[in-house]
Amino acid sequence: MADMSFLSPDELQAALGKQIQELRIAKNLDQISTAQKAGISEKALRNLEAGRGSSIETLVRVLKALDSLDGLRLLVPKPSVSPLALLRHSEAARRRVRRSNIEANQG
């Protein structure tokens, strides 16, 4: 799915659950053993895979059980440049430009 921005939160949960289910199956694991390894109930895993109201803790436990914690970095990537730093830099540049324009007009 190329553009997920048009999906509702429920649809996004379902898509995430399907990806987790596909990952589990690709690793040749069943729900019972995955749930046991994650320390959650089988029902909690079924709910996660179905996209029905799971907690972040359940998601993290399952990703850990599937040896896929890198998925967390993909969910919320670290910004390469701080938006606040860019904003501060652009505000400081605008102030410098304004002051130099004022000085030039006075001279």
C-alpha positions in Angstrom: 0.0 0.0 0.0 1.7 3.1 -1.3 -0.1 6.0 0.4 -1.4 5.2 3.9 -2.3 8.8 4.8 -5.9 8.4 3.6 -6.5 5.4 5.8 -8.5 5.7 9.0 -6.9 4.7 12.3 -8.9 1.4 12.3 -7.6 0.6 8.8 -4.1 1.4 9.8 -4.4 -0.9 12.9 -5.7 -3.6 10.6 -2.8 -3.1 8.1 -0.2 -3.2 11.0 -1.8 -6.3 12.4 -1.7 -8.0 9.0 2.0 -7.2 8.6 2.7 -8.6 12.1 0.8 -11.8 11.2 2.7 -12.1 7.9 6.0 -11.7 9.8 5.0 -14.3 12.3 4.0 -16.8 9.6 7.2 -16.0 7.6 9.2 -17.0 10.7 7.2 -20.2 10.8 5.7 -19.5 14.2 2.2 -20.3 15.4 0.1 -18.0 17.5 0.3 -20.1 20.6 4.1 -20.2 20.8 4.5 -16.6 19.7 2.0 -15.5 22.4 3.9 -17.6 25.0 7.3 -16.2 24.0 5.8 -12.6 24.1 4.3 -13.3 27.6 0.8 -12.4 26.4 -2.4 -14.3 25.9 -3.2 -15.9 22.6 -6.3 -13.7 22.4 -4.2 -10.6 22.8 -2.1 -11.7 19.8 -5.2 -12.5 17.8 -6.5 -9.0 18.6 -3.2 -7.4 17.5 -3.1 -9.3 14.3 -6.8 -8.5 13.6 -6.1 -4.8 14.3 -8.5 -4.7 17.2 -7.5 -2.4 20.1 -4.2 -3.7 21.3 -1.9 -1.9 23.6 1.6 -0.6 22.8 2.9 -3.1 25.4 1.4 -5.9 23.4 2.9 -4.6 20.2 6.4 -4.2 21.8 6.2 -7.7 23.3 5.2 -9.3 20.0 7.9 -7.5 18.1 10.4 -8.6 20.6 9.2 -12.2 20.5 9.6 -12.0 16.7 13.1 -10.6 16.9 11.9 -7.5 15.1 12.5 -4.6 17.4 13.9 -2.6 14.4 10.2 -2.2 13.5 10.0 0.3 16.3 12.5 2.6 14.7 10.5 2.5 11.5 7.3 3.4 13.3 8.7 6.6 14.7 12.0 7.5 12.9 14.3 9.9 14.5 14.3 13.2 12.6 17.5 13.9 10.9 17.2 17.7 11.5 15.3 19.2 14.4 12.3 21.2 13.1 12.7 23.5 16.1 16.4 24.1 15.3 15.4 25.0 11.7 12.7 27.4 12.9 15.1 29.1 15.3 17.7 29.4 12.6 15.3 30.9 10.0 14.0 33.4 12.6 17.5 34.5 13.4 18.3 34.9 9.7 15.2 37.0 9.2 16.2 39.3 12.1 19.6 39.8 10.6 18.1 40.6 7.2 15.7 43.1 8.7 18.4 44.9 10.7 20.7 45.1 7.7 17.9 46.4 5.5 17.1 49.1 8.2 20.7 50.1 8.4 21.0 50.4 4.6 17.9 52.5 4.4 19.2 54.9 7.1 22.6 55.4 5.4 
